């Protein structure tokens, strides 16, 4: 198996941490920008795109701060994807930091995927 490499991307988002969290910490919020539909049963979230489903388990959650998922079919226990909110103490600017893993030759594509997804999130919340 090819080792995946961890990467982080930071996005400035003009929204309160509480409001922003609703868009990635809840199935209904994720359905508005990330997938066609998202359901959850306990800590297992089911993401649906064009009729195909992928499941992810919530590994860690801190309301209004961060949520970390692992794709169940990934086969690599060390990989995850995470949404984390950081607020600059001085400027109060809100950043969303996305952490994910990709194979070395797929990192740029993965970063572009997340940029497009977060652009969609910003459109959805009007930020």
N, C-alpha and C positions, 0 to 999 in steps of 0.2 A: 504494500500500500504506500502511495506517495504521501509524504508528510505535508500537512497543510501549515501555512504560515499565518500567524495572527497579524491583523492590521486594524487600525482605528482611523475613523474619519470624524471630524468635528464640523458641526453645522450651527451657525447662529440662527436662532429662531425667536421671533418676537411674539412670545406667549408666556403666560405664567406657568411655572412648573406644574401646578395642579392641573391646569387645563391641558397642557401638553401630554402629561402622563396618561390622561384618559384615552389618548389616541394610540398608545402602544401598550398600555397595561390592561386593556380590556378587549375581549373579542369583538364587541361592536365597534370600538374605536379602530382596531386593526382592519376591520372590514371596510372602513371608509377610504383607506388609501393603500393598504399593503397587499391585500388579497381580495378575491371576489367575495369570499365569505369566510368567517372564522367562527368556530364553535369551541367551547371548552367543557371538559368534564374534569373537575378538580384541577390537577396540575398539568393535564394533557390538553394541549390546544390543537385543533385540526384546522389547517389552512387549506382553502380550496381555490384553485386557479383553473379556469377553463375545464371544470369537471374533474380534474385530478386532485388528489388529496395528499397532503404531507402532514405528519404529526410532529409536534415538538413538545418537550417537557419543560415546565418552568423549573429552573434550577435554583433561582434566587429571586426574591422580589422585595423591594422596599418602596411602598407607595409614595408617589410624587418624586421619586428619586431614580430608581432603576428597576429593570426586569431583565433576567438572563434566561435564554432558552437553549435547548440542545435538540437538534433534529434527531428523531428516533431512528431513522434509517441511515444515518451517517456512518455508523459503525466505529466511529472514533470518539471515545469517551472524553478526550481532552478538548474537543472543539465545541464552540458555542457561538451564539450571537446575542448581543446585549445592547439595550438602549439605556443610556445613562444621561441624566440631566445634571448639568453643572451651572451654578449661578455665580457670576463674578461678584465678590463681596463689595467691591468699590463701585463698579458701574451698574451692577444688577443685571448685566446682560445674561441672557439664558442661552446656553449651548446644549445641543444634543450630540452626544458622542456615541457613535455606532462602532461596536467591536465585532469583527467577524473573522473567519478563517477561509483561506483559499489556497489552492496549489499555486506555486510560484508564477507559472505562466498565465494564471487566471486572476491575479490580484487586480490588475488594471480594469478588467471587465467587471469584477466584483465591486470595485470602487464606483465605477460608472453606474452599475445597477443601483447601488445605494444612493448615489447622487440623484438619479431619476426618481427613486422612491421618495426621498426626502423632499424633492421639489413638489411631488404630488401631495405629500403631507402638508407642506407650506400652503399650497393652493387650497387644500381642504379646510385648513383652519384660518385662512386669510392672513397668514403671517408674511 
